[in-house]
Amino acid sequence: MMIVIVDKMLKTQIVDCSSIVKWIFSSEMRGEITSFYVWEILNSTINRMCQQVQKLQNEYTELNEKYKKSSLDPDSVFALKTFFIYFFA
């Protein structure tokens, strides 16, 4: 049951992967570290994080290819970066 609950919380982004890993290796979980469900949760957390990283890498590659194909000159790219940093940072 705990595996399902943690998985649902990760899917809905109530908690993030690093929080789950910190919880698993916390002093409160020391007595449960040898339990199967703990390692199943850790495995699913790592898999989810790998999927997120892969998705971001694909998005980056796609955007980088679009940028290379675009006709933007370096000055306009610098202006766009400055704009985004100013308004979204």
Order of alpha helices (4+ residues) and beta strands (2+ residues): alpha-alpha-alpha-alpha
